[in-house]
Amino acid sequence: MLMQTGATRAARRTPVIGFLAARFDEAYQHAVWGGAAVEAELLCASLVFFGGQRIGSPIGFEALDNIAFDLAGRSDIAGLIVMSNVIGTYISNEEQLAFLRRFRGMELVTIGVEYPGVACVCVDSSGGMRSIAEHLVRAHERRRFLFIAGPRGHRESEARAAEFLSSLEILLPGTEPDIIYSDFTDEDARNKVSLYLDSKTKDETMIDAVVAANDHMAFGALGALTAFGLDVPREVSLTGFDDTEDSRFSTPPLTTVRQPAATLGRLAVRRMAVKLGLVPEEAQASLAVSFVIRESCGCRYAPEQDSLPSEDAKPLEGIEPVAAAVKREIHAGRNPGRLRKRPMPSDLKDKALLTIAEGECRFLAARQLLAERRTTILREIESSLVSSFAMEDILREIARGIRELGISACWLCLFESKGPSPEWSKLFLTADASKVGILSPQGIRFRTAELVPGGLPLAWSAYVCEPLRFGDDRLGYLICTADSTDRRMYVALRDQVSGAVKGAMLMAAERDREKDLERKVRSRTLQLSTANWRLVEEMERRKRLERELLDISNLIMGDIGRDIHDDLCQDIAVLGIMAAVLKGKLERAGLPAEGGAAAEIASRAGKTAAKAKSMARGLYPVELEAKGIVPAVESLVAAARKDKDVRVRLDVTEGFTVHDPQKAIHLFRIVQEALGNAIKHSKAKEILVGLYMDRENITVEVGDNGIGIPHGALEEGGMGLQIMKYRASVIRGELRIRSLDSGASVSCRVAR
């Protein structure tokens, strides 16, 4: 239907006209679009459906920014047809006029609502609600009404409500129907009607008629009435408005008011063609509504009235022409039921209507099979898309699914940046019957205004542009040729593609993040490795310095000890001898008091010499160098036993010896420090010094039964404790300091 040869379309200028509405899958909007697409093809123009949402909607997903509106405003299109009666549900006329001013610079035609200075195509809906009121009151004697209106302030809804109420006042003076306000959707209407029915008490008279301002709200009311236990139409009559495709196939079929939706779309394109100079100025046709009686009000089915008017007024003479016409309609993808409006001989009418009815059944069955096939394909596409997060695989599956769904061509474009109006986009997929172009990962960069690089091709006359978004992330858009008769397929495909693309983008971002993290880890690892190498080098340098300091300390202590032992002790001893000699001389000279003083000096010199010798032994254990560690420790113990308040014992494994002089001096110093600490701080009655040895290890230990080590002392660590730890580390020993229930223990174990 939408295909033209490139030569035909290229032979003249091909303007691109935008068609801005809310949902491609909604029956009324799709019917208007269908008429517009037919007229655009006849005029050799390209028509692009921009799928948006209702402006200012309180519904969560609709309340997000409309990608399509921004995209249409930035596109290089010649004119824009706006279904104002649909997208302006929730906003005032002033707000919608402000919205239309966003498209300054392009020709505008609105549908359904007139605005100053803007061309408009409208349907005269007067008489529709009056027909409903008269039919329900006179034919079905209904008296208790519920009217379901659209949102407050909506111009079309208020006009329909006003006409119904005024008609009802004439028919049933004093009657005041209940009114609830909905948002034109079946789901909201069902919820509102359910709440209304639940609010009724047992004593209140139940309604016997529900009149909805559009078909969708009538379907919602039907669900609520059925769930409440009310039979439609036996107990409650139900009517709608618009006569969408779904109203003919509901159960029961919906009595409604028919709007010439397809004609409305055709006239809108025609009006745009006049503004673009494609056709001369022409008189504006007047569009009126008609009352369609079906079963939901309580009437019997009347197929002749239910049928849409046929575009061809040529009479059908004979059964064979009827059968041929039915076949042509089915082949063209149209319901042959509209042939009932064609003139035909009265004597053949019954057979002709039967032939048309059989054709309609075949058409509906074929459409059902086609819908099931497309549903299966969409499920297969969905399964394929969720099986991989690689963008190349996803694009390949989208292209395959497009072909299987019977769509001639598609283009997938992603915005280069975030924000409501990105100036640049990237084309990642282009697919038609002859070839598939997978342009990931870089894509082809182009100005968003072009819609696709270089503009839309001339080979097709109608396109559907569906926005791709996930949550509140605006991803881009998918453009498909509008050659599928299933209006719901494009929205389902859009949702699947949006989720898959978002998943691929998240996975790509995660891979980029991992790569960036790997780079940072490698850089940080190199930095840490360098720092660690320097730290190790610094630690080794400090260990060398500490070892040298300790060796120097040992050397200095040894030198001081030797000097005290060899020089100072000898000098003090000589002073003692000289004082003793002086004592004798003074006493012989008859100076006993002075002799006593000399004796005191001799005594003190002896004691001082003994202390100096003890100090020298502590600084420089002569026994350690001459006889080994055991005699040196024995000397320490012997010196400690002079303290009468503590008992010091020595326990030595037989044959204990330390061959390494460095180990010997450090172990001796550890015992010396630990023993000194025990005598000074433990308040112990008994101290045990142990020198133990087995086949592998040497262990020195100092334990006491005193007050133990105070809490926190081990964590703080004094100088003596730090030196012991360091001495143990120098000889690669294991130093253990424990606070016991009664006393403490210090031990150092080192390999033999």
DRENDO-145180 format. One record per residue (C-alpha): residue number from 1; residue in three letters; z negated, x, y negated. Coordinates in steps of 0.02 Angstrom, whole numbers, m for minus. Example, Ala and Ser with C-alpha at 12.3 -4.5 7.8 and 13.67 -1.06 7.14 Angstrom:
// residues 2
1,ALA,m390,615,225
2,SER,m357,684,53
//
This chain:
// residues 752
1,MET,0,0,0
2,LEU,m44,140,m119
3,MET,85,269,m71
4,GLN,236,308,m176
5,THR,363,446,m161
6,GLY,334,595,m273
7,ALA,507,574,m350
8,THR,474,392,m398
9,ARG,309,431,m482
10,ALA,368,592,m560
11,ALA,516,505,m637
12,ARG,404,436,m774
13,ARG,243,481,m860
14,THR,95,446,m745
15,PRO,m62,404,m842
16,VAL,m231,414,m757
17,ILE,m342,262,m784
18,GLY,m526,266,m742
19,PHE,m615,116,m665
20,LEU,m803,122,m696
21,ALA,m914,9,m589
22,ALA,m1076,15,m492
23,ARG,m1033,13,m306
24,PHE,m867,23,m216
25,ASP,m941,m63,m63
26,GLU,m1001,m218,m158
27,ALA,m884,m363,m117
28,TYR,m856,m432,m293
29,GLN,m825,m261,m372
30,HIS,m710,m212,m229
31,ALA,m609,m371,m251
32,VAL,m586,m336,m436
33,TRP,m540,m156,m395
34,GLY,m413,m215,m264
35,GLY,m318,m317,m392
36,ALA,m325,m173,m516
37,ALA,m257,m50,m386
38,VAL,m109,m163,m347
39,GLU,m63,m179,m530
40,ALA,m84,9,m562
41,GLU,37,46,m420
42,LEU,165,m74,m494
43,LEU,148,14,m662
44,CYS,163,188,m583
45,ALA,m10,233,m650
46,SER,m151,320,m559
47,LEU,m316,227,m545
48,VAL,m480,318,m509
49,PHE,m637,224,m458
50,PHE,m792,309,m529
51,GLY,m940,249,m426
52,GLY,m1098,242,m530
53,GLN,m1254,135,m537
54,ARG,m1323,1,m649
55,ILE,m1386,73,m813
56,GLY,m1574,67,m838
57,SER,m1608,3,m662
58,PRO,m1792,0,m608
59,ILE,m1737,36,m430
60,GLY,m1780,216,m389
61,PHE,m1614,285,m329
62,GLU,m1517,186,m460
63,ALA,m1629,247,m600
64,LEU,m1564,424,m581
65,ASP,m1435,488,m703
66,ASN,m1262,424,m663
67,ILE,m1151,569,m617
68,ALA,m997,458,m622
69,PHE,m1026,403,m802
70,ASP,m1037,582,m862
71,LEU,m890,633,m755
72,ALA,m782,491,m822
73,GLY,m829,537,m1000
74,ARG,m775,718,m976
75,SER,m617,684,m876
76,ASP,m442,697,m946
77,ILE,m403,513,m917
78,ALA,m299,405,m1031
79,GLY,m409,252,m1027
80,LEU,m563,179,m944
81,ILE,m590,4,m873
82,VAL,m776,m35,m872
83,MET,m854,m176,m770
84,SER,m984,m211,m904
85,ASN,m1042,m369,m818
86,VAL,m1100,m260,m672
87,ILE,m1166,m96,m742
88,GLY,m1253,m182,m889
89,THR,m1369,m290,m785
90,TYR,m1530,m217,m856
91,ILE,m1483,m172,m1035
92,SER,m1452,m269,m1193
93,ASN,m1282,m293,m1273
94,GLU,m1328,m167,m1408
95,GLU,m1376,m38,m1277
96,GLN,m1216,m64,m1180
97,LEU,m1113,m51,m1339
98,ALA,m1200,115,m1373
99,PHE,m1155,167,m1196
100,LEU,m972,125,m1224
101,ARG,m970,233,m1381
102,ARG,m994,384,m1265
103,PHE,m811,363,m1217
104,ARG,m743,379,m1392
105,GLY,m570,456,m1391
106,MET,m505,357,m1242
107,GLU,m441,180,m1230
108,LEU,m568,54,m1164
109,VAL,m555,m115,m1078
110,THR,m711,m206,m1022
111,ILE,m726,m338,m887
112,GLY,m840,m487,m902
113,VAL,m927,m452,m1069
114,GLU,m846,m445,m1240
115,TYR,m895,m318,m1373
116,PRO,m833,m299,m1551
117,GLY,m682,m186,m1564
118,VAL,m663,m169,m1374
119,ALA,m526,m255,m1273
120,CYS,m597,m369,m1140
121,VAL,m539,m473,m992
122,CYS,m654,m617,m946
123,VAL,m660,m769,m835
124,ASP,m703,m937,m910
125,SER,m847,m985,m795
126,SER,m880,m1151,m879
127,GLY,m879,m1299,m762
128,GLY,m932,m1199,m608
129,MET,m1117,m1236,m615
130,ARG,m1084,m1414,m670
131,SER,m979,m1440,m513
132,ILE,m1120,m1373,m405
133,ALA,m1250,m1485,m488
134,GLU,m1142,m1641,m474
135,HIS,m1099,m1606,m292
136,LEU,m1279,m1575,m237
137,VAL,m1348,m1726,m329
138,ARG,m1211,m1852,m289
139,ALA,m1145,m1796,m120
140,HIS,m1308,m1736,m42
141,GLU,m1439,m1826,m149
142,ARG,m1538,m1667,m182
143,ARG,m1680,m1685,m306
144,ARG,m1797,m1534,m293
145,PHE,m1707,m1377,m351
146,LEU,m1743,m1191,m357
147,PHE,m1628,m1091,m471
148,ILE,m1613,m903,m441
149,ALA,m1560,m822,m604
150,GLY,m1510,m643,m639
151,PRO,m1612,m526,m749
152,ARG,m1676,m598,m912
153,GLY,m1556,m566,m1055
154,HIS,m1401,m545,m946
155,ARG,m1263,m641,m1036
156,GLU,m1169,m710,m883
157,SER,m1329,m757,m793
158,GLU,m1400,m848,m943
159,ALA,m1237,m943,m969
160,ARG,m1236,m1001,m787
161,ALA,m1420,m1051,m794
162,ALA,m1396,m1147,m957
163,GLU,m1247,m1244,m888
164,PHE,m1338,m1289,m728
165,LEU,m1495,m1346,m818
166,SER,m1399,m1451,m944
167,SER,m1295,m1530,m804
168,LEU,m1451,m1569,m704
169,GLU,m1533,m1648,m856
170,ILE,m1385,m1766,m872
171,LEU,m1382,m1808,m687
172,LEU,m1571,m1819,m662
173,PRO,m1656,m1841,m831
174,GLY,m1829,m1762,m837
175,THR,m1798,m1651,m687
176,GLU,m1860,m1474,m711
177,PRO,m1807,m1355,m572
178,ASP,m1910,m1201,m527
179,ILE,m1831,m1039,m588
180,ILE,m1855,m861,m524
181,TYR,m1770,m706,m592
182,SER,m1691,m575,m479
183,ASP,m1580,m423,m502
184,PHE,m1420,m494,m424
185,THR,m1455,m406,m256
186,ASP,m1490,m494,m91
187,GLU,m1644,m388,m51
188,ASP,m1733,m426,m215
189,ALA,m1687,m610,m203
190,ARG,m1754,m621,m26
191,ASN,m1920,m545,m80
192,LYS,m1934,m658,m233
193,VAL,m1893,m817,m136
194,SER,m2015,m768,3
195,LEU,m2154,m748,m125
196,TYR,m2106,m914,m203
197,LEU,m2111,m1006,m36
198,ASP,m2276,m926,13
199,SER,m2352,m984,m151
200,LYS,m2320,m1166,m109
201,THR,m2470,m1267,m47
202,LYS,m2460,m1397,91
203,ASP,m2477,m1539,m34
204,GLU,m2333,m1480,m143
205,THR,m2160,m1555,m113
206,MET,m2042,m1426,m39
207,ILE,m1875,m1392,m121
208,ASP,m1716,m1465,m47
209,ALA,m1585,m1359,m140
210,VAL,m1569,m1177,m194
211,VAL,m1437,m1130,m323
212,ALA,m1407,m943,m349
213,ALA,m1317,m863,m496
214,ASN,m1215,m754,m377
215,ASP,m1174,m743,m192
216,HIS,m1283,m592,m155
217,MET,m1440,m680,m213
218,ALA,m1387,m833,m111
219,PHE,m1379,m723,45
220,GLY,m1554,m658,7
221,ALA,m1618,m835,m15
222,LEU,m1538,m883,151
223,GLY,m1637,m749,240
224,ALA,m1800,m802,156
225,LEU,m1773,m987,193
226,THR,m1733,m952,375
227,ALA,m1886,m840,395
228,PHE,m1994,m976,317
229,GLY,m1931,m1102,445
230,LEU,m1818,m1206,331
231,ASP,m1649,m1256,401
232,VAL,m1496,m1225,293
233,PRO,m1409,m1345,259
234,ARG,m1502,m1484,352
235,GLU,m1663,m1467,251
236,VAL,m1607,m1360,105
237,SER,m1434,m1349,25
238,LEU,m1383,m1175,m33
239,THR,m1247,m1122,m156
240,GLY,m1190,m960,m237
241,PHE,m1068,m900,m369
242,ASP,m919,m779,m363
243,ASP,m845,m818,m190
244,THR,m852,m640,m124
245,GLU,m769,m598,40
246,ASP,m936,m603,130
247,SER,m968,m784,77
248,ARG,m829,m848,192
249,PHE,m904,m764,344
250,SER,m1090,m798,321
251,THR,m1184,m917,436
252,PRO,m1167,m1050,375
253,PRO,m1016,m1014,262
254,LEU,m1073,m1016,82
255,THR,m1028,m1154,m41
256,THR,m993,m1063,m203
257,VAL,m891,m1050,m362
258,ARG,m736,m943,m346
259,GLN,m693,m815,m477
260,PRO,m514,m748,m472
261,ALA,m580,m571,m447
262,ALA,m417,m488,m396
263,THR,m325,m571,m541
264,LEU,m463,m509,m657
265,GLY,m432,m331,m600
266,ARG,m244,m348,m619
267,LEU,m261,m417,m796
268,ALA,m380,m276,m843
269,VAL,m251,m145,m790
270,ARG,m116,m245,m877
271,ARG,m218,m248,m1037
272,MET,m245,m60,m1024
273,ALA,m58,m36,m996
274,VAL,m25,m126,m1161
275,LYS,m148,m12,m1252
276,LEU,m65,142,m1174
277,GLY,109,82,m1222
278,LEU,168,62,m1042
279,VAL,212,m122,m1065
280,PRO,241,m230,m1220
281,GLU,107,m342,m1294
282,GLU,92,m504,m1196
283,ALA,m4,m666,m1208
284,GLN,m177,m664,m1131
285,ALA,m189,m772,m976
286,SER,m339,m887,m960
287,LEU,m439,m867,m801
288,ALA,m542,m1013,m738
289,VAL,m662,m1037,m592
290,SER,m648,m1164,m451
291,PHE,m776,m1248,m340
292,VAL,m765,m1202,m155
293,ILE,m854,m1317,m33
294,ARG,m911,m1244,132
295,GLU,m1053,m1283,252
296,SER,m1209,m1211,164
297,CYS,m1224,m1364,52
298,GLY,m1214,m1485,200
299,CYS,m1027,m1523,202
300,ARG,m910,m1502,349
301,TYR,m793,m1353,355
302,ALA,m630,m1379,257
303,PRO,m514,m1232,294
304,GLU,m382,m1286,170
305,GLN,m502,m1277,23
306,ASP,m583,m1118,87
307,SER,m419,m1021,85
308,LEU,m373,m906,m58
309,PRO,m216,m956,m153
310,SER,m57,m873,m91
311,GLU,45,m766,m209
312,ASP,203,m837,m132
313,ALA,235,m1022,m171
314,LYS,388,m1033,m55
315,PRO,371,m1176,71
316,LEU,345,m1136,255
317,GLU,473,m1243,348
318,GLY,448,m1240,535
319,ILE,326,m1157,655
320,GLU,428,m997,673
321,PRO,422,m958,485
322,VAL,235,m993,491
323,ALA,212,m873,638
324,ALA,319,m741,551
325,ALA,219,m759,391
326,VAL,56,m743,488
327,LYS,120,m584,569
328,ARG,172,m511,401
329,GLU,2,m547,325
330,ILE,m91,m466,470
331,HIS,24,m314,465
332,ALA,m9,m296,278
333,GLY,m197,m299,308
334,ARG,m222,m470,229
335,ASN,m309,m625,296
336,PRO,m172,m750,344
337,GLY,m292,m892,302
338,ARG,m221,m899,127
339,LEU,m57,m965,201
340,ARG,m143,m1134,211
341,LYS,m106,m1152,25
342,ARG,81,m1134,54
343,PRO,184,m1295,52
344,MET,236,m1355,226
345,PRO,311,m1513,303
346,SER,179,m1645,339
347,ASP,238,m1675,518
348,LEU,212,m1489,558
349,LYS,52,m1465,461
350,ASP,m68,m1481,607
351,LYS,27,m1356,715
352,ALA,52,m1240,567
353,LEU,m133,m1242,524
354,LEU,m173,m1206,707
355,THR,m53,m1058,706
356,ILE,m132,m994,545
357,ALA,m307,m1016,619
358,GLU,m257,m917,774
359,GLY,m185,m781,662
360,GLU,m345,m779,560
361,CYS,m446,m755,720
362,ARG,m333,m611,771
363,PHE,m351,m536,598
364,LEU,m541,m550,600
365,ALA,m551,m480,777
366,ALA,m439,m335,731
367,ARG,m541,m303,575
368,GLN,m701,m307,678
369,LEU,m629,m183,802
370,LEU,m570,m72,660
371,ALA,m742,m80,579
372,GLU,m825,m33,744
373,ARG,m702,111,765
374,ARG,m738,174,591
375,THR,m925,157,620
376,THR,m906,262,777
377,ILE,m806,392,682
378,LEU,m937,397,543
379,ARG,m1073,424,672
380,GLU,m972,564,751
381,ILE,m948,641,580
382,GLU,m1134,627,545
383,SER,m1176,708,713
384,SER,m1054,849,678
385,LEU,m1118,877,502
386,VAL,m1301,890,554
387,SER,m1260,1010,696
388,SER,m1222,1153,577
389,PHE,m1284,1214,409
390,ALA,m1137,1330,380
391,MET,m1033,1269,233
392,GLU,m868,1318,317
393,ASP,m909,1214,472
394,ILE,m963,1065,367
395,LEU,m804,1068,264
396,ARG,m699,1079,421
397,GLU,m788,927,496
398,ILE,m766,828,335
399,ALA,m579,862,338
400,ARG,m568,809,521
401,GLY,m666,650,488
402,ILE,m558,607,337
403,ARG,m402,611,445
404,GLU,m481,504,582
405,LEU,m538,375,454
406,GLY,m360,353,395
407,ILE,m388,428,222
408,SER,m232,520,166
409,ALA,m315,656,61
410,CYS,m481,714,m7
411,TRP,m554,846,m124
412,LEU,m734,905,m124
413,CYS,m795,981,m287
414,LEU,m966,1051,m329
415,PHE,m1036,1076,m503
416,GLU,m1053,1257,m555
417,SER,m1213,1224,m651
418,LYS,m1350,1094,m664
419,GLY,m1364,968,m804
420,PRO,m1287,800,m845
421,SER,m1117,865,m902
422,PRO,m1067,1029,m818
423,GLU,m909,1097,m898
424,TRP,m852,1192,m743
425,SER,m841,1146,m561
426,LYS,m778,1229,m402
427,LEU,m659,1156,m273
428,PHE,m718,1193,m96
429,LEU,m610,1078,9
430,THR,m436,1005,m6
431,ALA,m363,909,140
432,ASP,m212,798,171
433,ALA,m101,755,318
434,SER,m9,921,313
435,LYS,m144,1051,282
436,VAL,m329,1084,259
437,GLY,m394,1210,133
438,ILE,m569,1279,163
439,LEU,m612,1374,5
440,SER,m791,1422,44
441,PRO,m889,1526,0
442,GLN,m815,1563,m173
443,GLY,m716,1405,m211
444,ILE,m586,1383,m347
445,ARG,m660,1370,m522
446,PHE,m587,1238,m638
447,ARG,m631,1130,m787
448,THR,m723,974,m730
449,ALA,m615,870,m847
450,GLU,m467,897,m729
451,LEU,m560,813,m584
452,VAL,m465,931,m468
453,PRO,m377,1094,m514
454,GLY,m216,1049,m603
455,GLY,m257,863,m606
456,LEU,m235,728,m475
457,PRO,m71,739,m377
458,LEU,68,612,m405
459,ALA,86,564,m223
460,TRP,m47,427,m228
461,SER,m87,292,m354
462,ALA,m271,255,m319
463,TYR,m422,365,m289
464,VAL,m608,341,m259
465,CYS,m723,466,m343
466,GLU,m897,458,m267
467,PRO,m1039,563,m340
468,LEU,m1130,682,m224
469,ARG,m1316,689,m254
470,PHE,m1470,722,m149
471,GLY,m1631,655,m223
472,ASP,m1617,696,m406
473,ASP,m1502,846,m377
474,ARG,m1327,819,m447
475,LEU,m1215,915,m326
476,GLY,m1037,867,m372
477,TYR,m914,733,m315
478,LEU,m796,685,m174
479,ILE,m624,616,m218
480,CYS,m528,521,m83
481,THR,m368,423,m85
482,ALA,m407,236,m86
483,ASP,m298,191,62
484,SER,m436,128,177
485,THR,m469,m60,185
486,ASP,m652,m35,233
487,ARG,m746,m39,68
488,ARG,m910,18,147
489,MET,m838,176,222
490,TYR,m828,276,60
491,VAL,m1012,252,18
492,ALA,m1065,297,196
493,LEU,m954,451,192
494,ARG,m1025,500,22
495,ASP,m1204,491,85
496,GLN,m1164,593,240
497,VAL,m1071,726,142
498,SER,m1210,735,11
499,GLY,m1343,768,142
500,ALA,m1237,896,235
501,VAL,m1186,990,78
502,LYS,m1366,993,16
503,GLY,m1422,1062,184
504,ALA,m1287,1196,178
505,MET,m1334,1241,0
506,LEU,m1518,1254,47
507,MET,m1474,1361,197
508,ALA,m1362,1472,91
509,ALA,m1500,1486,m38
510,GLU,m1623,1530,100
511,ARG,m1505,1662,167
512,ASP,m1484,1733,m8
513,ARG,m1671,1729,m29
514,GLU,m1694,1818,137
515,LYS,m1566,1950,88
516,ASP,m1650,1972,m80
517,LEU,m1817,1982,8
518,GLU,m1747,2111,129
519,ARG,m1684,2214,m18
520,LYS,m1852,2202,m102
521,VAL,m1942,2244,61
522,ARG,m1830,2396,87
523,SER,m1858,2453,m92
524,ARG,m2044,2421,m80
525,THR,m2052,2505,90
526,LEU,m1968,2658,18
527,GLN,m2090,2657,m127
528,LEU,m2237,2636,m9
529,SER,m2170,2770,107
530,THR,m2155,2890,m39
531,ALA,m2327,2841,m103
532,ASN,m2398,2856,73
533,TRP,m2322,3028,94
534,ARG,m2398,3081,m70
535,LEU,m2564,3003,m21
536,VAL,m2564,3093,146
537,GLU,m2522,3254,57
538,GLU,m2661,3224,m69
539,MET,m2784,3181,69
540,GLU,m2739,3340,163
541,ARG,m2759,3439,3
542,ARG,m2929,3361,m29
543,LYS,m2982,3393,150
544,ARG,m2933,3574,131
545,LEU,m3029,3584,m32
546,GLU,m3181,3498,45
547,ARG,m3173,3611,196
548,GLU,m3161,3762,83
549,LEU,m3306,3698,m22
550,LEU,m3409,3669,134
551,ASP,m3366,3842,199
552,ILE,m3410,3916,30
553,SER,m3572,3816,31
554,ASN,m3614,3881,204
555,LEU,m3570,4057,149
556,ILE,m3674,4045,m10
557,MET,m3821,3969,85
558,GLY,m3807,4108,212
559,ASP,m3800,4240,77
560,ILE,m3948,4165,m13
561,GLY,m4042,4149,149
562,ARG,m4008,4330,195
563,ASP,m4056,4390,21
564,ILE,m4220,4294,29
565,HIS,m4255,4356,205
566,ASP,m4202,4536,183
567,ASP,m4251,4569,1
568,LEU,m4367,4439,m72
569,CYS,m4476,4422,81
570,GLN,m4492,4611,93
571,ASP,m4534,4627,m91
572,ILE,m4667,4492,m78
573,ALA,m4738,4576,78
574,VAL,m4749,4743,m16
575,LEU,m4840,4655,m159
576,GLY,m4964,4588,m32
577,ILE,m4995,4760,40
578,MET,m5015,4835,m132
579,ALA,m5140,4697,m178
580,ALA,m5239,4733,m20
581,VAL,m5246,4920,m62
582,LEU,m5301,4879,m239
583,LYS,m5439,4767,m171
584,GLY,m5513,4913,m74
585,LYS,m5509,5031,m222
586,LEU,m5590,4903,m337
587,GLU,m5730,4866,m216
588,ARG,m5766,5054,m192
589,ALA,m5768,5073,m380
590,GLY,m5908,4945,m389
591,LEU,m5799,4805,m454
592,PRO,m5823,4667,m326
593,ALA,m5759,4525,m439
594,GLU,m5598,4616,m476
595,GLY,m5582,4659,m291
596,GLY,m5595,4472,m250
597,ALA,m5452,4435,m370
598,ALA,m5345,4568,m288
599,ALA,m5386,4491,m118
600,GLU,m5329,4319,m183
601,ILE,m5165,4398,m241
602,ALA,m5139,4476,m69
603,SER,m5173,4309,15
604,ARG,m5054,4212,m98
605,ALA,m4920,4344,m74
606,GLY,m4933,4322,114
607,LYS,m4916,4134,101
608,THR,m4770,4149,m19
609,ALA,m4683,4269,97
610,ALA,m4704,4145,240
611,LYS,m4629,4002,135
612,ALA,m4486,4112,80
613,LYS,m4453,4160,259
614,SER,m4451,3975,307
615,MET,m4330,3937,165
616,ALA,m4220,4081,219
617,ARG,m4219,4015,396
618,GLY,m4163,3843,330
619,LEU,m4026,3917,224
620,TYR,m3972,4046,349
621,PRO,m4025,4011,529
622,VAL,m4031,4187,596
623,GLU,m4062,4121,771
624,LEU,m3901,4019,764
625,GLU,m3795,4171,734
626,ALA,m3892,4285,849
627,LYS,m3950,4173,991
628,GLY,m3856,4006,973
629,ILE,m3893,3828,919
630,VAL,m4039,3793,1037
631,PRO,m4157,3926,968
632,ALA,m4104,3877,791
633,VAL,m4150,3695,824
634,GLU,m4311,3750,908
635,SER,m4356,3841,748
636,LEU,m4321,3681,648
637,VAL,m4432,3582,766
638,ALA,m4568,3714,760
639,ALA,m4567,3708,571
640,ALA,m4572,3518,573
641,ARG,m4724,3517,690
642,LYS,m4829,3595,553
643,ASP,m4836,3420,478
644,LYS,m4994,3353,564
645,ASP,m4948,3169,529
646,VAL,m4798,3162,647
647,ARG,m4765,3220,823
648,VAL,m4595,3305,846
649,ARG,m4523,3325,1021
650,LEU,m4369,3419,1077
651,ASP,m4264,3364,1226
652,VAL,m4127,3486,1281
653,THR,m4003,3467,1425
654,GLU,m4015,3617,1538
655,GLY,m3877,3742,1499
656,PHE,m3841,3663,1330
657,THR,m3730,3775,1226
658,VAL,m3597,3764,1091
659,HIS,m3466,3899,1101
660,ASP,m3373,3856,940
661,PRO,m3470,3934,794
662,GLN,m3400,3806,671
663,LYS,m3456,3661,780
664,ALA,m3625,3745,803
665,ILE,m3660,3766,617
666,HIS,m3606,3586,575
667,LEU,m3706,3511,718
668,PHE,m3857,3615,665
669,ARG,m3840,3554,485
670,ILE,m3827,3372,546
671,VAL,m3987,3392,647
672,GLN,m4070,3480,500
673,GLU,m4024,3340,377
674,ALA,m4071,3199,497
675,LEU,m4237,3281,543
676,GLY,m4280,3311,361
677,ASN,m4241,3128,318
678,ALA,m4347,3065,463
679,ILE,m4497,3170,410
680,LYS,m4482,3119,227
681,HIS,m4434,2933,237
682,SER,m4462,2855,408
683,LYS,m4655,2852,409
684,ALA,m4637,2881,595
685,LYS,m4774,2938,713
686,GLU,m4651,3018,832
687,ILE,m4481,3100,813
688,LEU,m4367,3150,956
689,VAL,m4234,3284,933
690,GLY,m4107,3285,1075
691,LEU,m3973,3409,1123
692,TYR,m3868,3332,1263
693,MET,m3712,3386,1356
694,ASP,m3601,3317,1493
695,ARG,m3436,3376,1565
696,GLU,m3336,3317,1415
697,ASN,m3448,3294,1264
698,ILE,m3590,3372,1164
699,THR,m3713,3256,1079
700,VAL,m3851,3293,955
701,GLU,m3974,3155,910
702,VAL,m4125,3128,800
703,GLY,m4224,2967,830
704,ASP,m4389,2901,765
705,ASN,m4506,2753,783
706,GLY,m4530,2727,598
707,ILE,m4485,2587,478
708,GLY,m4298,2599,507
709,ILE,m4161,2613,379
710,PRO,m4180,2496,228
711,HIS,m4053,2354,210
712,GLY,m3902,2412,110
713,ALA,m3941,2597,126
714,LEU,m3800,2624,251
715,GLU,m3674,2537,137
716,GLU,m3728,2632,m17
717,GLY,m3743,2800,73
718,GLY,m3833,2946,m10
719,MET,m3768,3123,m30
720,GLY,m3850,3180,133
721,LEU,m3769,3039,230
722,GLN,m3598,3075,154
723,ILE,m3614,3261,196
724,MET,m3663,3220,376
725,LYS,m3511,3107,391
726,TYR,m3398,3239,321
727,ARG,m3469,3374,436
728,ALA,m3438,3260,585
729,SER,m3258,3229,528
730,VAL,m3226,3416,507
731,ILE,m3267,3449,689
732,ARG,m3185,3284,742
733,GLY,m3349,3213,797
734,GLU,m3414,3035,800
735,LEU,m3565,3006,690
736,ARG,m3672,2853,728
737,ILE,m3816,2797,618
738,ARG,m3913,2648,684
739,SER,m4063,2552,622
740,LEU,m4163,2492,773
741,ASP,m4299,2362,795
742,SER,m4426,2502,776
743,GLY,m4355,2656,697
744,ALA,m4184,2732,673
745,SER,m4062,2847,762
746,VAL,m3935,2973,700
747,SER,m3815,3049,828
748,CYS,m3656,3149,827
749,ARG,m3544,3166,978
750,VAL,m3405,3295,987
751,ALA,m3290,3357,1123
752,ARG,m3346,3519,1208
//
